[in-house]
């Protein structure tokens, strides 16, 4: 991810405001970057922002949150994941759906 340029066309901030997901929606791209506060402070006692490109079920989760997966695309992405990752993703998406209904 170093030295990459993102043309951010979509942003999702988690309910607790601890995670920010950025989407680069230029044609031919589907880059997602996650920005969150580090879990532990550095040597000076300060927290920093960690940035990473999600993969596996984390990537599928965010692609779905940005509305980028139709049913066929979701099925194709899930088919690529290992079984335990599929269950984690399904549980996470189900929890989000229940929050929306709730």
Residue pairs with C-beta under 8 A, 6 or more apart in sequence:
1 33
1 51
1 52
1 53
4 31
6 22
6 24
6 31
6 33
7 24
7 25
7 26
7 29
8 22
8 23
8 24
9 23
9 24
9 25
9 26
10 22
10 23
10 25
10 66
11 20
11 21
11 22
11 23
12 20
12 21
12 23
12 62
12 65
12 66
13 19
13 20
13 21
14 20
14 21
18 36
18 37
19 34
19 35
19 36
20 34
20 35
20 36
21 32
21 33
21 34
21 35
21 62
21 65
21 66
22 32
22 33
22 34
22 35
23 30
23 31
23 32
23 62
23 66
23 68
24 30
24 31
24 32
24 33
30 63
30 68
31 53
32 53
32 54
32 59
32 62
32 63
32 66
33 51
33 52
33 53
34 51
34 52
34 53
34 54
34 58
34 62
35 49
35 50
35 51
36 49
36 50
37 47
37 48
37 49
37 50
38 47
38 48
38 49
38 50
41 47
42 48
53 59
54 61
54 62
56 81
56 85
57 81
57 85
57 86
57 88
57 89
57 92
59 77
60 69
60 74
60 77
60 78
60 81
60 89
61 89
61 92
61 93
63 69
63 77
64 74
64 93
65 96
69 77
78 86
78 89
81 89
